[in-house]
């Protein structure tokens, strides 16, 4: 007999006979009666023992981290209770974005929080007894810098909670295994750490060639069977493996149709970045470590952020051999390099002089994480990696601001100003690196011009003078300032191969 979600289970039926009392008095027999489900908050009653136990979210995973760090071949069989712990689910709920879009169930963060404790108790109970069923992921699209659309998935709120809790538990294991040149979506590491690693690696090592690579449609081509095998290298808890399979097989809802596939993971879920790092750890990172030690004749650096990675080589022969080998390696796991975004270019401290002797132009540039990397010189004439805001990223952001200003055209300036202040401030916090102040300033000027044009179009009778517009801009749009240190000040690199750039 099966029950739908939220339905009560059948009553408890006794399976043992009454115990006979001593003597011959039948009335003294001990009767055993079945009982029905308790009315009211039955979930809370069933969960009272488990929820009353003391569970420290901060220290509960310390033992797992120590075991994973000390025993590289250890497999963990008891992980699910860490996931369905009420304290961890509650912390995962509060870590979600309050204004995030709702999934197919229409549940919002604020709506779920009205009866938060009851909802979390019910969710924990379903996870513990295997009754949790994820909802299909709602498909959404966002604009990319090249004008195309990036497909994203919007999971249901409960799925977000469970995925975030699972990512925290599994991350305690795999953070001990991940290699130093992996930077994407890892605690304590950011995109600027990866950018600094590239800049310092090219400057400090003998790098003359750069292989700028991108994995084509990575999240759509992940082989789910290989992913499960990779996870099983460390996770022996069948219930956690079953939970991951539920998310992979939940399907995607688009235009009223649910589609399921044996390939890919939905980009946008809380668990997706960790699964992507696990997949590339076994398919790419470990292999790179072995190839570099066995086949490279000169220095080799690698920096990976999610599915975007950059490799630097001392010798061109090593770079060409690596490209052929990595294409073959990724092909074994259903991945391939993007043909248009993968290039081998001459880059480094000697690139300008070498190309000049051959009668060629300036060294080529490459884009990585929103920055265009160029061969430059410091004020003292020393080589340095010059990082400038990517022109494609700059145009795409200005186009998005222009569209948003059109929608807010007739809003008061006091309402448009905070939005544009947040845009300019956020742009500066990411792109205001040393030697990129001019382009950050250009972005502020272009936003001011777009704002002035929008305000002038609100009325045909009045024209907003630039004298008054300058006062508005000075009040609302903060002036850019460099807020990041030089790469060698934030990233300590040694030449013995024990650094984060390896």
Secondary structure, 3 states (H helix, E strand, C coil): CCCCCCCCCCCECCCCCCCCCCCCCHHHCCCCCCECCCCCCHHHHHHHHHHCCCCCCCCCCHHHHHHHHHCCCCCECCCHHHHCCHHHHHHHHHHCCCCCCCCCCCCCHHHHCCCHHHHHHHHHHHHHHCCCCCCCEEEEEEECCCCCEEEEEECCHHHHHHHHHHHHHHHHHHCCCCCCCECCCCCCCCHHHHHHHHHHHHHHCCCCEEEEEEECCHHHHCEHHHHHHHHHCCECCHHHHHHHHHHHCCCEEECCEEECCCECCCCCCCCHHHHHHHHHHHHHHHHHHHHHHHHCCCCEEEEEECCEEEEEECCHHHHHHHHHHHHHHHHCCCCCECCCCCEEEECCCCHHHHHHHCCCCCCCCEEECCEEEEEEECCCCCEEEEEEECHHHHHHHHHHHHHHHHHCCCCCHHHHHHHHHHHHHHHHHHHCCCCCHHHHHHHHHHHHHHHHHHHHCCCCCCCCCHHHHHHHHHHHCCCCCCCCCCHHHHCCCCCCCCCCCC
